[in-house]
């Protein structure tokens, strides 16, 4: 190869290197301007939905978690910075694609393994089950996780019957074997049919509910999530036609 051709080749290569470096610098400049010249930091993101129960090792091995970068001012203090932290652990809930990986999204197996009582029965309460048919159970419209008021038929010492809301805002933690959804669950709760309702209540309330179920007819009244309990006077059987208003709601 002549010296002239060698010189031309060297110059061409040099021009190519300069062009490549310039392109990289330009792209970095554009990215920097797009981020407001913010300093970028490394994070890990969920690249595709990670189902509940997936191990950290499997999530890493199947590229369900990938490295990414974000402006430093958006860096969460609890972000996972070393994937070794999630190895040997499992996801207790579904993880949606796009979210930044943070602490406690993968936990020890012993923590992830939960029972019905740990997720549905608050401390100091008990779970009890009573049988209520569809007529008394709001036609099957109640689903696990709803709140209901309990109304029962009772008799006073003279033998007169009356109806009374004796408990309000009672939490329905299960219907049949279908439990109330836990935090983070996206699948809507449904009534599986059947008439076995499980409530979470204080122990003294459990005694009264069981007794009312055995001796009296319990009706459920479905209430909204933000229902505020109010004192409701019992209605005697001779007071049915003495309602205080023409309608059971304020005139609009």
C-alpha positions in Angstrom: 0.0 0.0 0.0 1.4 3.4 -1.0 2.2 6.0 1.6 -0.6 8.2 0.1 -3.2 5.6 0.4 -2.1 4.8 4.0 -2.4 8.5 4.9 -5.9 8.7 3.4 -7.0 5.6 5.4 -5.6 7.1 8.6 -7.4 10.4 8.0 -10.7 8.6 7.2 -10.4 6.5 10.4 -9.7 9.6 12.4 -12.7 11.4 10.9 -14.9 8.4 11.8 -13.7 8.3 15.4 -14.3 12.0 15.7 -17.8 11.7 14.2 -18.7 8.8 16.6 -17.4 10.7 19.7 -19.3 13.8 18.6 -22.5 11.7 18.2 -22.2 10.3 21.7 -21.4 13.7 23.2 -24.4 15.1 21.4 -26.8 12.4 22.6 -25.5 12.8 26.1 -26.1 16.5 25.8 -29.6 16.0 24.6 -30.3 13.6 27.4 -28.8 15.9 29.9 -31.0 18.8 28.7 -34.0 16.6 28.8 -33.3 15.9 32.5 -32.6 19.5 33.2 -28.9 18.8 33.4 -29.7 16.7 36.5 -27.3 14.1 37.8 -28.5 10.6 36.9 -28.3 7.7 39.4 -28.6 4.0 38.9 -31.8 2.2 39.9 -33.4 -1.2 39.2 -36.9 -1.3 37.6 -39.5 -4.0 37.2 -39.5 -4.6 33.4 -42.6 -6.9 33.3 -45.2 -7.9 35.9 -43.8 -10.1 38.6 -46.4 -12.4 40.1 -46.8 -12.9 43.8 -44.6 -15.7 45.0 -41.8 -15.1 42.4 -38.4 -15.5 43.9 -35.8 -12.8 43.5 -33.5 -15.2 41.8 -36.1 -16.1 39.2 -37.0 -12.4 38.7 -33.3 -11.7 38.0 -32.8 -14.8 35.9 -35.7 -14.0 33.6 -34.8 -10.3 33.2 -37.9 -9.1 35.0 -35.7 -6.6 36.8 -33.4 -4.4 34.8 -30.9 -1.6 35.5 -32.1 1.9 34.7 -31.3 5.5 35.6 -33.3 8.4 37.0 -32.5 12.0 38.1 -30.9 11.9 41.5 -33.6 14.2 43.0 -36.2 11.4 42.3 -34.1 8.6 43.8 -36.1 6.9 46.6 -34.2 6.4 49.8 -35.5 2.8 50.0 -34.4 1.9 46.5 -32.6 -1.4 46.1 -29.0 -0.7 44.9 -27.7 -4.3 45.0 -29.7 -7.2 43.5 -28.0 -9.6 45.9 -30.4 -8.1 48.5 -33.4 -9.9 46.9 -31.8 -13.2 46.2 -33.3 -16.0 48.3 -36.4 -13.9 48.9 -39.9 -13.9 47.4 -42.4 -11.2 46.3 -45.4 -11.2 48.7 -47.5 -9.2 46.2 -47.7 -8.7 42.5 -45.2 -6.1 41.3 -46.3 -4.0 38.3 -44.0 -3.2 35.4 -42.3 0.2 35.5 -42.0 0.6 39.2 -38.6 1.2 40.9 -37.5 -1.7 43.0 -37.5 -0.7 46.7 -37.0 -2.5 50.0 -39.6 -5.0 51.2 -40.9 -5.8 47.7 -39.0 -9.1 48.2 -39.1 -10.6 51.6 -38.0 -13.7 53.5 -40.1 -16.7 52.8 -41.1 -16.9 56.4 -42.6 -13.4 56.2 -44.3 -14.0 52.8 -46.1 -17.2 54.1 -49.2 -15.9 55.8 -52.4 -17.4 57.1 -56.0 -16.2 57.0 -55.7 -15.0 60.6 -52.6 -12.9 60.0 -54.1 -11.0 57.1 -57.8 -10.8 58.0 -58.3 -10.8 61.8 -57.1 -7.7 63.5 -55.4 -7.9 66.9 -57.8 -8.2 69.7 -60.6 -9.6 67.5 -61.9 -13.0 66.6 -63.4 -14.5 63.4 -66.8 -16.1 63.6 -69.1 -17.6 61.0 -72.9 -17.5 60.9 -75.3 -18.8 58.3 -77.5 -16.2 56.6 -79.7 -16.9 53.6 -79.9 -14.7 50.5 -83.0 -12.8 51.6 -81.3 -11.8 54.8 -77.9 -11.4 53.2 -78.7 -8.6 50.7 -79.5 -11.0 47.8 -75.8 -12.1 47.5 -74.6 -8.5 46.8 -72.2 -8.5 49.8 -68.6 -9.4 48.9 -65.7 -10.2 51.2 -64.2 -7.0 52.4 -67.5 -5.1 52.6 -69.0 -3.7 55.8 -72.5 -4.5 57.0 -74.8 -3.5 59.8 -76.5 -6.3 61.7 -80.2 -6.1 62.4 -82.0 -8.7 64.5 -85.5 -9.6 65.6 -85.9 -9.6 69.4 -88.6 -9.7 72.1 -88.9 -7.5 75.2 -89.8 -9.0 78.6 -93.5 -8.5 77.8 -93.2 -10.7 74.7 -93.5 -7.8 72.2 -91.3 -8.2 69.1 -89.0 -5.4 67.9 -86.2 -5.0 65.3 -82.9 -3.4 66.2 -79.5 -2.7 64.6 -77.4 -4.2 67.3 -74.0 -3.9 65.5 -72.8 -1.5 62.8 -69.8 -1.5 60.4 -69.1 -5.1 60.9 -66.2 -6.3 58.6 -67.0 -9.2 56.3 -63.7 -11.0 56.1 -64.9 -14.0 54.2 -67.9 -15.6 52.5 -67.7 -19.3 52.3 -64.0 -20.0 51.7 -63.4 -16.7 49.7 -61.4 -14.3 51.8 -61.4 -10.5 51.6 -58.7 -9.2 49.2 -55.4 -8.1 50.7 -53.7 -4.8 50.0 -52.3 -4.6 46.5 -54.8 -7.2 45.1 -56.2 -6.0 41.8 -58.8 -8.8 41.3 -62.3 -7.6 42.3 -63.8 -9.5 45.2 -66.9 -11.6 44.4 -69.6 -13.3 46.3 -69.0 -17.1 45.7 -72.6 -17.9 46.7 -73.8 -19.8 49.7 -74.7 -18.3 53.1 -71.7 -18.7 55.3 -70.5 -15.2 56.4 -67.4 -14.7 58.5 -67.0 -11.5 60.5 -64.1 -10.2 62.5 -65.3 -8.7 65.7 -64.4 -8.2 69.4 -64.9 -11.4 71.5 -68.0 -10.0 73.4 -69.6 -9.0 70.1 -68.9 -12.5 68.8 -70.9 -14.0 71.7 -73.9 -11.8 71.0 -73.8 -12.4 67.2 -73.7 -16.2 67.7 -76.6 -16.0 70.2 -78.6 -13.8 67.9 -77.9 -16.2 65.0 -79.1 -19.2 67.0 -82.3 -17.6 68.5 -83.2 -14.7 66.2 -83.2 -13.8 62.6 -80.2 -11.7 61.6 -80.5 -9.4 58.6 -77.5 -7.8 56.9 -77.6 -4.2 55.7 -74.9 -3.3 53.3 -73.3 0.0 54.0 -70.7 2.2 52.1 -67.0 2.0 53.1 -67.2 5.5 54.8 -70.3 4.7 56.7 -70.5 6.6 60.0 -72.3 4.6 62.8 -75.2 6.4 64.4 -77.6 5.5 67.2 -80.7 3.9 65.7 -83.6 3.3 68.1 -85.3 -0.1 68.0 -88.7 -0.3 66.3 -91.5 -2.1 68.2 -93.9 -4.3 66.2 -96.7 -1.8 67.0 -94.6 1.1 65.7 -94.2 0.1 62.1 -96.8 2.5 60.8 -95.4 5.4 62.9 -92.4 6.3 60.8 -91.2 9.9 61.4 -91.1 10.7 57.6 -92.8 9.7 54.4 -89.6 8.4 53.0 -86.5 6.8 54.7 -84.3 9.6 53.4 -84.3 13.4 53.6 -86.4 15.3 51.0 -84.1 16.6 48.3 
